[in-house]
Amino acid sequence: MVYFGGLLALIGLGTLVFRDADVIGLPAPVVGVALLVIGAGASVFGFLRKRKVRARKIAKGEPVPVGDVIERARALPRLIRAARQGTYGELPKSRMALWVFALVYLVSPIDILPDLLPVIGVTDDAGVLVWLLTSVSTAAGLYINHERQEIRQRPLD
């Protein structure tokens, strides 16, 4: 929700700065400000929701993803290797199959909603991309957490 709100806010800002003609019968500044406000609101709502979910997971004792984007990207090959070798059982094989399916869907020219439709055609690709990035990022963050716990539990030699 945070990223979606940011994207809406950027579109609103772009509409304010670069658009002169009306947008769906409304003046461009009105549409730009509306998108900017909705995007900012969605980002704030998403950020607050994310904090609340994280606090609830910590209170329940559930593992939470850790690491920044770069650290998670570096951990992804280790995660896939460990999952394929069977040393990390937290990631089901079906999840990796869904990731591959999502990548194939994004690359393939066949879409559920054709890209020829102005705005709607891109939304299915955007939804799949957001799901894929969120799922991979969360799994990598949980794997980093798993690695850190293993390091803490190792006896000192």
C-alpha positions in Angstrom: 0.0 0.0 0.0 2.9 2.3 0.7 4.4 1.8 -2.7 1.0 2.0 -4.5 0.3 5.3 -2.7 3.7 6.6 -3.7 3.1 5.7 -7.3 -0.3 7.4 -7.2 1.3 10.5 -5.7 4.0 10.5 -8.5 1.3 10.2 -11.1 -0.6 13.1 -9.5 2.6 15.2 -9.4 3.3 14.4 -13.0 -0.2 15.4 -14.0 0.2 18.7 -12.2 3.5 19.5 -13.8 3.2 18.1 -17.3 -0.5 17.9 -18.2 -2.2 20.8 -19.8 -5.3 19.3 -21.3 -8.3 18.0 -19.4 -8.2 14.5 -18.0 -11.5 12.6 -18.5 -13.4 15.9 -18.6 -11.8 17.4 -15.5 -9.1 20.0 -15.3 -5.6 18.6 -15.0 -4.8 20.4 -11.7 -7.9 19.0 -10.0 -7.0 15.5 -11.1 -3.3 16.0 -10.1 -4.2 17.3 -6.7 -6.7 14.5 -6.1 -4.2 11.8 -7.1 -1.5 13.5 -5.0 -3.8 13.5 -1.9 -5.1 10.0 -2.4 -1.6 8.7 -2.9 -0.3 10.4 0.2 -3.2 9.1 2.2 -2.7 5.6 0.9 1.0 5.7 1.7 0.4 7.0 5.3 -2.4 4.3 5.8 -0.1 1.6 4.4 2.8 2.7 6.6 0.6 2.7 9.8 -0.9 -0.6 8.9 2.6 -2.1 8.3 3.7 -1.0 11.7 0.6 -2.4 13.4 1.0 -5.8 11.7 4.7 -5.9 12.6 3.9 -5.1 16.3 1.2 -7.8 16.4 3.6 -10.4 14.9 6.3 -9.5 17.4 3.8 -9.7 20.3 2.7 -13.2 19.1 6.3 -14.3 18.8 6.0 -14.9 15.0 9.1 -14.3 12.9 9.2 -11.0 11.1 11.2 -10.1 7.9 14.4 -8.2 8.5 17.0 -6.5 6.3 16.8 -3.7 3.8 16.2 -4.1 0.1 19.8 -4.6 -0.8 20.4 -7.2 1.9 17.2 -9.0 0.8 18.3 -9.0 -2.8 21.6 -10.5 -1.9 19.9 -13.1 0.3 17.6 -14.3 -2.5 20.1 -16.6 -4.2 21.0 -18.2 -0.9 17.3 -18.6 -0.1 16.6 -20.3 -3.4 19.6 -22.6 -3.0 18.7 -23.6 0.5 15.1 -24.2 -0.4 16.1 -26.4 -3.4 18.5 -28.3 -1.3 15.9 -28.8 1.4 17.9 -27.1 4.2 15.3 -24.4 4.6 11.8 -25.8 4.9 10.0 -22.5 5.5 9.6 -21.8 1.8 7.3 -24.3 0.1 8.1 -25.4 -3.5 4.7 -24.2 -4.6 5.7 -20.6 -3.7 8.8 -20.8 -5.9 6.6 -22.3 -8.7 4.2 -19.3 -8.3 7.2 -17.0 -8.6 8.3 -18.6 -11.8 4.7 -18.5 -13.1 4.5 -14.8 -12.3 7.8 -14.1 -14.1 6.6 -16.0 -17.2 3.3 -14.1 -17.1 5.0 -10.7 -16.9 7.4 -11.6 -19.8 4.8 -13.3 -22.0 2.8 -11.2 -24.5 -0.4 -13.0 -23.4 -2.4 -11.1 -20.8 -5.7 -11.5 -19.0 -6.5 -7.9 -19.7 -4.9 -6.7 -23.1 -2.4 -3.9 -22.9 -4.3 -2.2 -25.7 -6.8 -0.9 -23.1 -5.4 2.5 -21.9 -5.2 2.1 -18.1 -6.8 -1.2 -17.3 -4.5 -3.2 -19.5 -1.5 -2.5 -17.4 -3.2 -3.1 -14.1 -3.0 -6.9 -14.2 0.7 -6.7 -14.9 1.2 -4.2 -12.2 -0.7 -6.4 -9.7 1.3 -9.4 -10.5 4.5 -7.4 -10.3 3.6 -6.0 -6.9 2.6 -9.4 -5.6 5.9 -10.9 -6.9 8.1 -8.2 -5.4 6.3 -8.3 -2.1 6.4 -12.1 -1.8 10.0 -12.4 -2.8 11.0 -9.6 -0.4 9.1 -11.0 2.5 10.5 -14.5 1.9 14.1 -13.1 1.7 13.6 -11.1 4.9 12.3 -14.2 6.7 15.3 -16.1 5.4 17.7 -13.5 6.7 16.0 -13.7 10.1 16.4 -17.5 10.0 20.1 -17.1 9.1 20.7 -14.7 12.0 18.9 -17.0 14.5 21.1 -19.9 13.3 24.2 -17.9 13.9 23.1 -16.9 17.4 22.3 -20.6 18.2 25.7 -22.0 17.1 27.9 -23.0 19.9 31.2 -21.1 20.1 34.2 -23.2 19.1 
